[in-house]
Amino acid sequence: MQLVEPRPSRPIPIRMTPLIDVVFILLVFFMLTSRLLPVGSLELANATPEKRTEAGDPIPALTVGNDGRVLWQGQAFTPDELIPALAAEGVNEVTLGTRPQTRLGQFTQALTRLDAAGIETHWQRQPEQTP
């Protein structure tokens, strides 16, 4: 006497509808729980310490103005004028900051040009100024 039924010789088909339902539920879950970054911000890793531990000249500070010009040593330079001026002074490392109303695109453009010229660029977030 046989108590167990023999297995069918053909394979059992896998139903796709429940699998698709699970995938869509997971997709909706991750879309709702993920954190979306604002379009107007750029997250940068900044490993520059607040105080330099080695002796030597301080790193020159550049500031991107509201009009896209870069301020250095009291003079305003366009990005095309800035690179030769830094090269003439032998500067290969700078700290780049912004004014409070500077647009992200202007900061990114200045940062990209400095990096492309081989100048090591650190960035510094300016503190909020209270009126």
SVG drawing of the C-alpha trace seen along z (x, -y; Angstrom):
<svg xmlns="http://www.w3.org/2000/svg" viewBox="-2 -95 58 97">
<polyline fill="none" stroke="black" stroke-width="0.4" points="0.0,0.0 1.4,-3.4 0.7,-6.3 2.4,-9.1 1.2,-10.1 3.9,-10.0 5.2,-13.4 3.9,-14.5 6.3,-14.1 5.9,-17.7 7.3,-20.7 4.9,-22.9 4.7,-26.4 5.6,-29.4 2.8,-31.9 4.2,-35.4 1.3,-37.5 2.1,-37.2 5.8,-37.8 5.0,-41.0 2.7,-42.2 5.5,-41.8 7.9,-43.6 5.5,-46.6 4.8,-46.7 8.6,-46.8 9.1,-49.5 6.3,-51.7 7.7,-51.1 11.2,-52.2 10.0,-55.2 8.0,-56.4 10.6,-55.8 13.7,-57.1 15.0,-60.5 15.0,-62.9 17.6,-65.6 16.6,-69.1 17.6,-70.0 19.2,-73.3 21.8,-71.8 25.0,-70.0 26.5,-67.7 30.2,-67.8 32.6,-65.9 35.0,-68.3 37.9,-66.8 39.6,-70.2 40.4,-70.7 39.5,-74.0 43.1,-74.7 46.2,-73.7 48.7,-71.7 51.7,-72.2 53.8,-75.4 53.8,-77.5 51.8,-80.1 48.1,-80.0 46.0,-78.7 44.6,-81.6 40.9,-82.2 38.8,-82.8 35.1,-83.9 32.6,-83.4 30.5,-86.6 26.9,-87.0 27.8,-87.8 30.0,-84.7 33.3,-86.6 35.8,-85.3 37.3,-87.6 41.0,-87.2 43.2,-89.6 40.6,-92.4 40.3,-92.0 37.5,-90.4 38.4,-88.0 36.4,-86.1 37.1,-82.4 39.2,-82.7 41.4,-85.5 41.7,-83.7 43.6,-80.6 46.5,-82.5 46.7,-84.9 46.9,-81.9 49.5,-80.3 51.6,-83.4 51.7,-83.5 52.5,-79.8 49.3,-78.9 48.3,-75.3 45.9,-75.0 43.0,-77.3 40.0,-77.5 36.8,-78.4 33.9,-80.1 30.7,-81.8 28.6,-84.8 25.2,-84.1 23.3,-84.8 25.7,-83.0 24.0,-80.5 25.0,-76.9 25.9,-76.9 28.4,-79.7 30.1,-77.9 30.2,-74.6 31.6,-76.3 34.4,-77.9 35.1,-74.6 35.3,-72.7 37.6,-75.2 40.0,-75.2 40.0,-71.4 40.6,-71.2 43.6,-73.5 45.2,-71.2 44.6,-73.4 43.6,-71.5 40.4,-73.2 38.9,-73.0 35.5,-74.6 34.3,-76.5 30.7,-77.1 30.1,-80.7 28.1,-81.1 24.7,-82.6 24.8,-86.3 22.1,-87.7 20.8,-91.2"/>
</svg>
